């Protein structure tokens, strides 16, 4: 059979799209390895609209339950598999799925929505894995308020790092930005504005070597790239903002990607430059990436997919 739509991804974007696809009676194949987005490991998410606070695990479960409640005979859900390739075949698309055993299946559809998100680039330092979610986090928006009144570090030199530092400066005691080189990827205006805050300190040529603590983070060590001197900072929070890796390799031959591997989309409709393929959430070149934005982008995409398929 040929599906109206294939949705790839089980985070907030994918699930929002799946719910809307069901309500619009679009025969859909929903593909995901699991329902865990980036924030599934967060202890407490306080910016998911309509919910004061929810753990990442509970949010993932509620997303799964919501989709399954609406799926009926409209949305076929396949979990424990991943899309390994999408290719165009005439006016339709063929999506190849692979399971953990390497077995492959192919499905045809009139349209495709890619909502596979991205993976945060991990901090490579001794103890970083040990203290992840124990004081070391990859999301200031999700976890920042927990560190109110404390001394924290932001690792990174791009816009995301400086924007996180600005947010944290509003309620943390001190914020130290550690950048591994003497130049910043962030816009000069942003660097100047954030650096000027009284409780923000910027240290350049600082390469984080170790995260220390007992049950939770109590500090970190970094090496001065110029002198090789190792220095210590007593902090209780470490926010890592060193970039994202979009999960888009399986569509690189069918849609246009930017230099970072993000899918280029029209922000009005979420359409890619390939007719029939849409994308939403962290895998796109959208300016901002958060759970609520990802879900909104996916709804926008579904509205456009429905109109497009209905008028063909």
C-alpha positions as CSV (number, residue, x, y, z in Angstrom):
1,X,0.0,0.0,0.0
2,X,1.0,3.7,-0.3
3,X,0.6,5.8,2.8
4,X,-0.5,9.4,2.7
5,X,2.4,10.3,5.0
6,X,5.4,8.8,6.7
7,X,6.5,10.5,10.0
8,X,10.0,9.8,11.2
9,X,10.8,10.7,14.8
10,X,9.2,10.1,18.2
11,X,9.9,13.3,20.1
12,X,7.5,16.2,20.6
13,X,7.6,17.1,16.9
14,X,6.9,13.6,15.7
15,X,4.2,13.0,18.2
16,X,2.4,16.3,17.5
17,X,2.5,15.5,13.8
18,X,1.1,12.0,14.5
19,X,-1.8,13.3,16.6
20,X,-2.7,15.8,13.9
21,X,-2.3,13.3,11.1
22,X,-4.8,11.0,12.9
23,X,-7.3,13.8,13.4
24,X,-7.1,14.8,9.7
25,X,-7.5,11.1,8.7
26,X,-4.2,10.9,6.8
27,X,-3.2,7.3,6.5
28,X,0.2,7.5,8.2
29,X,3.2,5.3,9.1
30,X,4.9,6.6,12.3
31,X,8.5,5.4,12.7
32,X,10.6,5.8,15.8
33,X,13.3,3.9,17.7
34,X,11.6,5.2,20.9
35,X,9.6,8.1,22.3
36,X,12.6,9.8,24.0
37,X,13.6,13.2,22.8
38,X,16.6,15.1,24.0
39,X,14.9,16.1,27.2
40,X,13.8,12.6,28.2
41,X,16.7,12.5,30.6
42,X,15.9,15.8,32.4
43,X,14.9,15.5,36.0
44,X,12.3,18.3,35.7
45,X,11.0,20.2,32.7
46,X,9.3,23.5,33.7
47,X,8.6,25.1,30.3
48,X,6.3,22.5,28.7
49,X,3.3,24.6,28.3
50,X,0.3,23.5,30.3
51,X,2.3,21.5,32.8
52,X,4.1,23.2,35.7
53,X,6.8,20.6,36.0
54,X,7.3,17.1,34.5
55,X,10.2,14.8,34.3
56,X,11.7,14.0,30.9
57,X,10.7,10.3,31.3
58,X,7.1,11.2,32.2
59,X,6.9,13.6,29.2
60,X,8.1,10.9,26.9
61,X,5.5,8.5,28.2
62,X,2.7,11.1,28.0
63,X,3.6,11.8,24.4
64,X,3.5,8.1,23.6
65,X,0.2,7.6,25.3
66,X,-1.3,10.6,23.5
67,X,-0.4,9.3,20.1
68,X,-1.6,5.8,20.8
69,X,-4.9,7.1,22.1
70,X,-5.5,8.8,18.8
71,X,-3.8,6.4,16.4
72,X,-6.7,4.0,15.8
73,X,-6.6,2.5,12.3
74,X,-5.2,5.7,10.9
75,X,-1.7,5.8,12.2
76,X,0.4,2.7,12.1
77,X,3.1,2.9,14.8
78,X,6.4,1.1,14.3
79,X,8.9,1.3,17.2
80,X,12.3,-0.2,17.7
81,X,13.2,0.7,14.1
82,X,15.0,3.6,12.4
83,X,14.8,5.1,9.0
84,X,18.1,4.3,7.2
85,X,17.2,5.9,3.8
86,X,14.5,8.0,2.1
87,X,14.5,8.1,-1.7
88,X,12.2,9.6,-4.3
89,X,10.4,7.2,-6.8
90,X,8.4,9.2,-9.3
91,X,5.8,11.2,-7.4
92,X,6.2,9.0,-4.3
93,X,8.8,8.3,-1.7
94,X,10.3,5.0,-0.4
95,X,11.4,4.9,3.2
96,X,13.7,2.1,4.2
97,X,13.6,0.9,7.8
98,X,16.2,-1.1,9.7
99,X,15.7,-2.9,13.0
100,X,18.3,-3.8,15.6
101,X,19.0,-7.1,13.8
102,X,19.8,-5.3,10.5
103,X,16.6,-6.5,8.8
104,X,15.2,-4.0,6.3
105,X,11.7,-3.1,5.1
106,X,10.5,-0.5,2.6
107,X,7.3,1.6,2.7
108,X,5.9,3.9,0.1
109,X,4.2,7.2,0.8
110,X,3.0,10.4,-0.9
111,X,4.7,12.6,1.6
112,X,7.3,12.5,4.4
113,X,7.8,14.5,7.6
114,X,11.3,14.3,9.1
115,X,11.3,15.0,12.9
116,X,14.4,13.2,14.0
117,X,15.8,15.9,16.1
118,X,19.5,16.2,16.9
119,X,22.1,14.9,19.4
120,X,24.0,17.3,21.6
121,X,27.7,17.2,21.2
122,X,29.1,15.7,24.4
123,X,31.7,17.3,26.6
124,X,34.9,15.2,26.4
125,X,36.4,15.5,29.9
126,X,37.1,13.1,32.8
127,X,33.9,12.8,34.9
128,X,31.6,14.4,32.3
129,X,29.6,11.2,31.8
130,X,29.6,10.4,35.6
131,X,28.0,13.8,36.5
132,X,25.6,14.2,33.6
133,X,22.2,15.1,35.2
134,X,24.0,15.5,38.5
135,X,25.0,19.1,38.0
136,X,26.2,18.8,34.4
137,X,23.4,19.5,31.9
138,X,23.0,20.3,28.2
139,X,19.9,22.5,28.5
140,X,19.8,25.8,30.4
141,X,16.2,26.4,29.4
142,X,15.2,23.0,30.9
143,X,17.3,22.9,34.0
144,X,18.6,26.4,34.7
145,X,16.1,27.5,37.4
146,X,17.3,24.6,39.6
147,X,20.6,26.4,40.0
148,X,19.2,29.7,41.2
149,X,21.7,31.5,43.5
150,X,24.5,29.1,42.7
151,X,27.9,29.5,40.9
152,X,27.8,27.9,37.4
153,X,29.8,27.5,34.2
154,X,28.8,27.6,30.6
155,X,31.1,25.7,28.2
156,X,31.1,27.0,24.7
157,X,31.6,30.1,22.6
158,X,28.7,30.3,20.2
159,X,25.4,32.1,20.4
160,X,23.8,29.3,22.3
161,X,26.4,29.5,25.0
162,X,26.1,33.3,25.4
163,X,22.3,33.2,25.3
164,X,22.3,30.5,28.0
165,X,24.7,32.5,30.1
166,X,22.4,35.6,29.8
167,X,19.5,33.5,30.9
168,X,21.4,32.0,33.8
169,X,22.8,35.4,34.9
170,X,19.3,36.5,35.8
171,X,19.1,34.1,38.7
172,X,22.5,32.5,39.3
173,X,25.1,34.0,41.6
174,X,27.9,33.9,39.1
175,X,28.2,32.6,35.5
176,X,31.6,31.8,34.0
177,X,31.8,31.2,30.3
178,X,34.7,28.9,29.2
179,X,35.7,29.1,25.5
180,X,38.4,26.8,24.2
181,X,39.9,29.4,21.8
182,X,40.5,33.1,21.9
183,X,37.7,33.8,19.3
184,X,34.0,33.3,19.6
185,X,31.5,31.9,17.2
186,X,28.8,34.1,18.7
187,X,27.9,37.4,17.2
188,X,30.1,40.2,18.5
189,X,27.1,42.2,19.7
190,X,25.9,39.2,21.8
191,X,29.4,38.7,23.2
192,X,29.7,42.3,24.2
193,X,26.2,42.5,25.7
194,X,26.5,39.3,27.8
195,X,30.1,39.9,28.9
196,X,29.1,43.3,30.3
197,X,26.8,41.7,32.9
198,X,28.2,42.2,36.4
199,X,28.0,38.5,37.4
200,X,29.3,37.1,34.1
201,X,33.0,36.3,33.5
202,X,34.5,35.1,30.2
203,X,37.6,33.0,30.1
204,X,39.2,32.2,26.8
205,X,41.7,29.5,25.8
206,X,40.2,27.3,28.4
207,X,39.9,23.5,27.7
208,X,37.8,21.6,30.2
209,X,39.8,18.6,31.4
210,X,37.8,17.2,34.4
211,X,34.5,17.5,36.2
212,X,34.7,16.8,39.9
213,X,32.3,16.1,42.7
214,X,30.9,13.5,45.0
215,X,27.2,12.8,44.5
216,X,26.8,16.0,42.5
217,X,29.2,18.5,40.8
218,X,31.4,20.6,43.0
219,X,33.8,21.9,40.5
220,X,35.8,21.5,37.3
221,X,39.3,21.8,36.0
222,X,40.4,23.4,32.8
223,X,43.8,23.8,31.1
224,X,45.0,27.2,29.8
225,X,45.8,26.4,26.2
226,X,48.5,29.1,26.2
227,X,50.4,28.1,29.3
228,X,49.2,24.5,29.8
229,X,48.5,25.5,33.5
230,X,45.6,23.6,35.0
231,X,43.1,25.7,37.0
232,X,40.2,24.8,39.1
233,X,36.7,26.4,39.5
234,X,34.4,25.6,42.4
235,X,30.9,25.5,40.8
236,X,27.8,23.4,41.3
237,X,26.4,23.7,37.8
238,X,27.9,23.1,34.3
239,X,26.0,23.9,31.2
240,X,27.4,22.5,28.0
241,X,26.7,24.4,24.8
242,X,29.2,23.1,22.2
243,X,26.8,22.3,19.4
244,X,24.3,19.9,18.0
245,X,24.6,17.1,15.6
246,X,21.4,16.8,13.5
247,X,20.1,13.3,12.9
248,X,19.7,13.8,9.1
249,X,22.3,11.5,7.4
250,X,19.5,9.2,6.1
251,X,18.0,12.1,4.0
252,X,21.2,13.8,2.8
253,X,20.6,12.5,-0.8
254,X,17.0,13.7,-1.0
255,X,16.8,17.1,0.7
256,X,19.1,20.1,1.0
257,X,21.2,20.4,4.1
258,X,23.2,23.4,5.4
259,X,26.8,23.2,6.4
260,X,25.9,21.8,9.8
261,X,23.7,19.0,8.4
262,X,20.4,20.8,9.3
263,X,17.5,20.5,6.9
264,X,16.7,23.7,5.1
265,X,12.9,24.5,5.4
266,X,10.5,27.3,4.6
267,X,9.6,28.7,8.1
268,X,6.1,29.5,6.9
269,X,5.2,25.9,6.0
270,X,8.2,23.7,7.1
271,X,8.5,22.5,3.5
272,X,12.0,21.4,2.3
273,X,13.2,22.3,-1.1
274,X,12.1,18.8,-2.2
275,X,8.4,18.8,-3.0
276,X,6.6,16.3,-0.8
277,X,9.1,16.4,2.1
278,X,8.6,18.5,5.2
279,X,10.8,18.7,8.4
280,X,10.2,20.0,11.9
281,X,12.1,20.5,15.2
282,X,15.8,20.3,16.0
283,X,16.8,18.6,12.7
284,X,15.9,21.8,10.8
285,X,17.7,25.1,10.3
286,X,15.1,26.9,12.4
287,X,16.5,29.7,14.5
288,X,15.3,28.4,17.9
289,X,15.0,24.8,19.2
290,X,12.8,23.8,22.1
291,X,10.2,21.2,22.8
292,X,7.3,23.6,22.4
293,X,8.7,25.1,19.2
294,X,9.3,21.6,17.7
295,X,5.7,20.6,18.4
296,X,4.4,23.9,16.9
297,X,6.6,23.4,13.8
298,X,5.2,19.9,13.3
299,X,1.6,21.1,13.6
300,X,2.4,23.8,11.1
301,X,3.8,21.2,8.8
302,X,0.8,18.9,9.1
303,X,-1.6,21.7,8.2
304,X,0.5,22.3,5.1
305,X,0.8,18.6,4.3
306,X,-3.0,18.2,4.6
307,X,-3.7,21.1,2.3
308,X,-1.1,19.9,-0.2
309,X,-2.4,16.3,-0.3
310,X,-6.1,17.5,-0.4
311,X,-5.5,19.7,-3.4
312,X,-3.4,17.4,-5.6
